[in-house]
Amino acid sequence: MMKFAVHATLAIAALAFAGCVSDDTAWVKDDTPRTETEQALAECKYQAEAATIGIGANDHPKTWGEAIGDGIGDAVIQVMDEDELVKSCMRDKGFRR
């Protein structure tokens, strides 16, 4: 039971941290219409998701509590990695915040 409490606490902390990772500051590029910016952002998000989809795929937790903790931890890592990939992609396309 104690392990479950530890995993639950870590899961809650991970979710709170994941909520802080996302940054919705607008991307801009000189003379670029909003629709093109949104299209570029959508492409970058799609590519980032495709690149990180396998995070945690090879995990084999032994208990239910470990599975929950690992799943949440993997999701946090995936969100952080996706965020960095999107930033890099948008900068490569010439956008800035």
Helices and strands as residue ranges (DSSP letters): H 2-21, H 34-52, H 64-92
